[in-house]
Amino acid sequence: MKQLKKSFRHDSLQDTQSITQILSAINEGLENGKLVFSDDEDEIVLNPKGLLQLKVSATQDDNKHSFSFKVSWQSQDRKINKKNKLKVQS
C-alpha cells in the first residue's frame, strides 16, 4: 500500500526571541527523536533518527537578508512492496 504524503506549512511574523524558542524546541525534538509541528489548522509528527541530511543557505540582497536550513532523512521502517517487482523484457 502506498503511503499518503502529508505536509505542514506555517508562515508568520515573529520576533527574534520567539524564533529562538522555536529553534530550541526543534533542537530538543531532534535530540529526543520526535518533532511535532502544529498550529490552529494542522499538525504533523516526525521521528528523525539515523543520519540526517542538512542543507544551509544564507543571502544578503540590499535590505533583505535571509537564511534557511533544511533537514531530511529516509524513514527506517519503509517496507519493500514485493508485489510490485520490476520486470524487464526484451
C-alpha positions as a printed Julia matrix, in Angstrom:
90×3 Matrix{Float64}:
  0.0    0.0     0.0
  1.32   3.43   -0.93
  1.83   5.82    1.99
 -0.03   9.12    1.73
  2.03  12.29    1.61
  1.36  14.67    4.47
  2.8   18.13    4.8
  2.67  21.07    7.2
  3.38  24.71    6.42
  3.25  27.78    8.64
  4.07  31.37    7.74
  4.06  34.18   10.32
  5.85  37.29   11.51
  7.89  36.6    14.69
 10.42  38.47   16.8
 13.92  37.06   17.4
 13.03  35.78   20.89
 10.09  33.75   19.53
 12.22  32.32   16.72
 14.93  31.41   19.25
 12.32  29.49   21.28
 11.11  27.68   18.15
 14.68  26.73   17.19
 15.29  25.49   20.75
 12.18  23.32   20.52
 13.42  21.91   17.19
 16.79  21.18   18.79
 15.12  19.34   21.68
 12.91  17.41   19.27
 15.93  16.3    17.22
 17.69  15.16   20.4
 14.6   13.21   21.55
 13.71  11.8    18.11
 10.27  13.39   17.91
  9.2   16.68   16.32
  5.6   17.89   16.48
  4.71  20.85   14.27
  1.23  22.3    14.73
 -0.91  25.41   14.54
 -4.66  26.03   14.79
 -5.28  24.28   11.46
 -2.94  21.28   11.19
 -0.37  19.03   12.86
  2.4   16.7    11.73
  4.6   14.4    13.81
  8.08  13.45   12.55
 10.53  10.96   14.06
 14.07  11.8    12.94
 16.72   9.15   13.5
 19.89   7.87   11.91
 21.84  10.03    9.51
 20.15  13.31    8.56
 20.97  15.43    5.54
 21.47  19.15    6.28
 21.3   21.96    3.72
 22.06  25.54    4.81
 21.85  28.73    2.74
 22.18  32.44    3.51
 21.69  35.54    1.33
 22.04  39.31    1.54
 20.34  41.47   -1.06
 20.15  45.22   -0.33
 17.78  45.43    2.66
 16.6   41.81    2.57
 18.6   39.24    4.5
 17.65  35.6     4.95
 18.9   32.2     5.93
 17.29  28.81    5.66
 18.07  25.29    6.62
 16.55  22.01    5.54
 16.9   18.7     7.34
 15.78  15.47    5.67
 16.11  11.74    6.23
 14.84   8.43    4.97
 12.33   6.51    7.06
 13.97   3.42    8.53
 10.74   1.45    8.66
 10.0    1.57    4.94
  8.88  -1.83    3.74
  9.65  -3.11    0.27
  6.48  -3.98   -1.6
  7.26  -7.39   -3.1
  4.08  -7.33   -5.21
  5.44  -4.54   -7.39
  8.72  -6.09   -8.56
 10.37  -4.59  -11.59
 10.06  -6.68  -14.74
 12.22  -6.06  -17.78
 11.67  -7.91  -21.05
 13.22  -7.69  -24.48
